[in-house]
Amino acid sequence: MDTREYKERSDKLFADWKARLQGDVYPATDGAIDPGQYYDPANKPRILFVLKEMNAAFWEPNSLVEYLAEVNTRPQTWDNVVRWARVIRSASAGGTTDLNALYDQPPIDRDARINELASVAVMNLKKTTGTGDSHMPTINMHAERYGDLLWEQFMLLDPDVIVACGVRLTDIKGLKEVAQPKTDWSRYDVAGKLRTFIWSYHPQARGKSQSSFETMAHICTEAFGLGR
């Protein structure tokens, strides 16, 4: 899929979302940060991070994609996503999950966040914006109500690895059987493709940067068979 086709399909999807939301509420757009990089055949695996909602003003249009590609000033959240993407890519390629090699090498600054997140996709369950204190019953209700559109977005992004960041996936129409297992990862055939699902903390979880990275390294070692 090229950038033009992706943009046309994504724009239509969010136009449908706005029509369904009604009133003066705008959906906060998300998805592939840089479609050209995300859909590049060399971008393996395609990684999708599923989060809760965007923290932004609800009375104006907002774009998480634009924020991550141009602003990206929240290291407490997005540094962790960069680290997790590093270890997923390394493990899935049969490489190292050594903490010293992947945790902060190369160093993560704003430019690194922008560059390294360009090849991933992010998808909030709740498309209307919220505050820093997410209300999960509201988020889950939104996901259930718009589960068909979330499924359409999921299929558009067509990821290989899905990281559920402190959320459940079972409200998404085509993922109703994908529940969190005790091992924090699973592999399901979804729409004719074998996909790896990983469950983790929300990346903004305070004081858990190191422990959540270590957990991700452990999960990836199991999921991708390193050391076997």
N, C-alpha and C positions, 0 to 999 in steps of 0.2 A: 504494500500500500504506500502511495506517495503522499507527500505533505498536503497537496491540494485535495486529494480524495478524503484524507482524514479530516481536514478542516471542514469540508462541506458536510460530511456526515456528523461530525461533532457539533457543528453549529446548528444543524437541524435537530439533533437530539436535545440540545439545551433550549431551543425555541419551543419544542414540545413540552419541556419541563416547565418553562415559564407559563405556557398556556394552561398547564395542569395546576400550577400553583395559584394562578389568578391574582387579581388585585395588584397592589404596588410592591409585591415581593419579588426580588430577583434571585434566580439561582446563582450560586457562586460556581463558576466554571472550573473544572479540573480535568485531568486526563493525562495524555502524553505531554511531557514538558517540552521536548523538541521532537516532533513526529519524525523528522528526517533521521535522527539518531535512533529513536525508539524502534522504528520499523526497518532499520538497516539490517540486512541478513546477518551481518557480523555481530550484531548485538545479541549475544546469547549468554544467559537466558534473558528473555524479556521479564522484567520484574515490575509487579504492581503492588503498591502499598495501599491498603484500604484503611482509612482513618475515620474519624467521627464527623467533624464539621469544621468549617473555616472560621477562625476568630476574626471578625471584621464587622463593619457597619452594615446593618440590615436594610438601610434606606437607599442604597445606591448599588449599582452593579459592581461585583468584585470577581477577580479571577485569581485562583490559587496558582494557575499556570504562569500568569504574568508575574505574580509575586515571586515565585521561585526562580524564574528565568532572569528577572531584572533587579529585584530588591534583596530578598533572601537574607534578612538580618535577624533571624531567630536561631542562633546556634544551639540553644538548649533543646530544640526539637530536631532540627535538620542535620546537625552534626551526627546524631545517632543514626538517622536514616542513611547518611553517607557511609558510616561504618558498617551498618548492616548490609548495604548493597555490596560493599567491598568483600565481605566475608562470604556472601552468597555466590558472587561471581567466582571467587577463588575456589571455593569448595566444589561448585558445580563443574569447574574445569579440571578438577582433580589436583588442585594446588593446595597450598598451605592454609591452615586456619590459625597460624601462629599469631598470638595476640599482639606481640610487639611489632610484628611486620604490618599488621592491618589496622590496629586501633587508631593510631594518629600519624602514620607514615604513608604518604606525605602529609605534612601538617594541614589541618583543615581551617581555612579562613573563608571569607565570603566568596572569593573567586573560585576556590576549590568546591564549595557547595554548589555554586552555579554550574560549574563544568561537570562535576560528577553526577549531579542529579538530572542532567539534560537527557540521559538515556533511559530514565525510568518513567513510570507513570504513577500518578497518585489519584485516588478516588475516594471522596468522602461519602459516607452513607447518607448523611443529611446535607442536602444541597443549599438550604438556606443557612445564613451565617448565624453564629452564636457567640458566646463569650468564652473566657478561659475556663469557666466551670461548666463542663458539659453535663447535660441532663440525659442520662442514657435511656430512660423510658421514652422521652420525646424523640431521640435519635432513632431508636428501634421502631417506633410508630411510623416515623417518616419513611424509613427503609422499607417497612412492610407495605405502606401505601403506594410507594413508587418502585416496588420491587421489579416490575417489568422494565422500567426505564434503566434501573441499575443493571439489570441483566443485559439490556441492549448495549450499555456502555461497556460492560465486561467483555462481551463478545467483540465489540469494536476494538478494544485494546488487546484481546487475545493473548493474555500473558502465559508464560511458562511457570513462573514462580509467583505466588500470591502471599503477601505478608499481611495477616490480620492484626492490626495494631490496637489491641485492647477493645476489639469489637467482635461481634458474631457475624457470620456470613449467611445464616439460614433464612434471612428475610429477603435475600436476593432471589428472584424467581427461579433461576436455573441452578442455584446452589443450596437448595433446601435440605439436601442430604449431607452437606459438608459441615459437620459439627466438630468442635474442638476435641481432639483425642487426648488421652493422658500423656502421650509422648510429645505433644506440642507440634507435631508435624504429621502430615499424611499425604498420600498420593491418590488422586482420583482421576478417573476418566470422565472428563466434562466436555460435552459436545464433540466427542470423537478424538480428544487429545488428552494425553496423560499429563496432569499438572501437579506441581508440588505446592502444598498449602502449609504455611508456617504461622503459628500463633505466638505473639510476643506482647510485651508491655506496649502501652502507647509510648512513642518516642520522647514525649515531653515529661515522662515520669521523673520526678525530682530525685536526685541522688542515686539513680539507677543506671547511669551511662555505662560504667564499667561492668556491672553485673549483668545488664541486659545484653551487652556485647558478648560477654563470656557465654551467656545462655544461647545466643544466636550461633556462636562458634560451635557449641556442643550439639545443637540441633542440626546444623549443617553437616557436621562430621557424621552424624547418624543418617541423615536424609540422603546424602550423596555418596555414602559408602567409603569415606576416607579411612585409611588404616585397616581395611578389611582385605 
